[in-house]
Amino acid sequence: MMNLSEREAFVTAHEAAAFLRCSPITVKRLAREGKIPAHSITNGVRKRWRFLLSELADRMQTEVSLDRSSTPLSQQKGRVKAV
C-alpha cells in the first residue's frame, strides 16, 4: 500500500502535452474522446482534466505494441514497399 508521499501527482493538460509532444488542445480533445486516460475534476459544463504520466506512458506503450503486432510495416498504410 502506498502512502501519501509515494503517490504520483496529477499533471495539467499542458504538462501532459509536453510529455506526449503535442498541443494541450489535442490532449484535451483526446481526453474528451476517451482515447487517453484522463480524470475530470469538475462536474460543470467545462471539464478540467488532470492526467497521470504513468497512465499516459502505459497507454502509449500499449498502442505501440498493438500497432506493431497487427500489421507488418511493409503493409501499413502510407508505407512504401522496398524494391
C-alpha positions as a Markdown table, in Angstrom:
| # | Residue | x | y | z |
|---|---|---|---|---|
| 1 | Met | 0.0 | 0.0 | 0.0 |
| 2 | Met | 1.3 | 3.4 | -1.0 |
| 3 | Asn | 1.4 | 6.3 | 1.5 |
| 4 | Leu | 0.6 | 9.9 | 0.6 |
| 5 | Ser | 4.2 | 10.8 | -0.2 |
| 6 | Glu | 4.6 | 7.9 | -2.7 |
| 7 | Arg | 1.6 | 8.8 | -4.7 |
| 8 | Glu | 2.0 | 10.1 | -8.2 |
| 9 | Ala | 0.9 | 13.7 | -8.7 |
| 10 | Phe | -1.7 | 14.6 | -11.3 |
| 11 | Val | -0.5 | 16.9 | -14.1 |
| 12 | Thr | -2.3 | 19.5 | -16.2 |
| 13 | Ala | -3.0 | 19.3 | -19.9 |
| 14 | His | 0.0 | 21.5 | -20.6 |
| 15 | Glu | 2.3 | 19.1 | -18.8 |
| 16 | Ala | 0.7 | 16.1 | -20.4 |
| 17 | Ala | 1.1 | 17.7 | -23.8 |
| 18 | Ala | 4.8 | 18.3 | -23.2 |
| 19 | Phe | 5.2 | 14.6 | -22.2 |
| 20 | Leu | 3.3 | 13.5 | -25.3 |
| 21 | Arg | 4.9 | 16.1 | -27.6 |
| 22 | Cys | 1.6 | 17.5 | -28.8 |
| 23 | Ser | -0.5 | 20.6 | -28.1 |
| 24 | Pro | -2.7 | 21.0 | -24.9 |
| 25 | Ile | -5.7 | 21.3 | -27.2 |
| 26 | Thr | -5.0 | 17.9 | -28.7 |
| 27 | Val | -4.6 | 16.4 | -25.2 |
| 28 | Lys | -8.0 | 17.8 | -24.1 |
| 29 | Arg | -9.6 | 16.5 | -27.3 |
| 30 | Leu | -8.2 | 13.0 | -26.8 |
| 31 | Ala | -9.4 | 13.1 | -23.2 |
| 32 | Arg | -12.9 | 14.1 | -24.2 |
| 33 | Glu | -13.0 | 11.3 | -26.8 |
| 34 | Gly | -11.7 | 8.7 | -24.3 |
| 35 | Lys | -8.6 | 8.0 | -26.3 |
| 36 | Ile | -6.2 | 8.7 | -23.5 |
| 37 | Pro | -6.6 | 8.1 | -19.7 |
| 38 | Ala | -7.8 | 11.2 | -18.0 |
| 39 | His | -9.5 | 12.3 | -14.9 |
| 40 | Ser | -12.2 | 15.1 | -14.9 |
| 41 | Ile | -12.0 | 17.1 | -11.7 |
| 42 | Thr | -15.2 | 19.2 | -12.2 |
| 43 | Asn | -18.9 | 18.4 | -12.6 |
| 44 | Gly | -19.7 | 21.6 | -14.5 |
| 45 | Val | -20.1 | 22.1 | -18.3 |
| 46 | Arg | -16.4 | 22.9 | -18.8 |
| 47 | Lys | -14.3 | 20.0 | -17.6 |
| 48 | Arg | -10.9 | 20.4 | -16.1 |
| 49 | Trp | -8.7 | 17.4 | -16.9 |
| 50 | Arg | -5.8 | 16.0 | -15.0 |
| 51 | Phe | -3.5 | 13.2 | -16.1 |
| 52 | Leu | -1.1 | 10.7 | -14.6 |
| 53 | Leu | 2.1 | 10.4 | -16.6 |
| 54 | Ser | 2.4 | 6.7 | -15.7 |
| 55 | Glu | -1.1 | 6.1 | -17.2 |
| 56 | Leu | -0.2 | 8.0 | -20.4 |
| 57 | Ala | 3.1 | 6.1 | -20.8 |
| 58 | Asp | 1.3 | 2.8 | -20.3 |
| 59 | Arg | -1.3 | 3.7 | -22.9 |
| 60 | Met | 1.2 | 4.8 | -25.4 |
| 61 | Gln | 3.3 | 1.6 | -24.9 |
| 62 | Thr | 0.1 | -0.5 | -25.4 |
| 63 | Glu | -0.8 | 1.4 | -28.6 |
| 64 | Val | 2.7 | 1.0 | -30.0 |
| 65 | Ser | 2.7 | -2.7 | -29.1 |
| 66 | Leu | -0.7 | -3.3 | -30.7 |
| 67 | Asp | 0.2 | -1.3 | -33.8 |
| 68 | Arg | 3.4 | -3.2 | -34.3 |
| 69 | Ser | 1.9 | -6.6 | -33.9 |
| 70 | Ser | -1.2 | -6.1 | -36.0 |
| 71 | Thr | 0.3 | -5.4 | -39.5 |
| 72 | Pro | 3.7 | -5.8 | -40.9 |
| 73 | Leu | 5.5 | -2.5 | -41.6 |
| 74 | Ser | 5.6 | -3.2 | -45.3 |
| 75 | Gln | 1.8 | -3.5 | -45.4 |
| 76 | Gln | 0.9 | -0.5 | -43.2 |
| 77 | Lys | -0.9 | 2.3 | -44.9 |
| 78 | Gly | 1.4 | 5.0 | -46.1 |
| 79 | Arg | 4.5 | 2.8 | -46.2 |
| 80 | Val | 6.4 | 2.2 | -49.4 |
| 81 | Lys | 7.5 | -1.3 | -50.1 |
| 82 | Ala | 11.2 | -1.9 | -50.7 |
| 83 | Val | 12.1 | -2.9 | -54.2 |
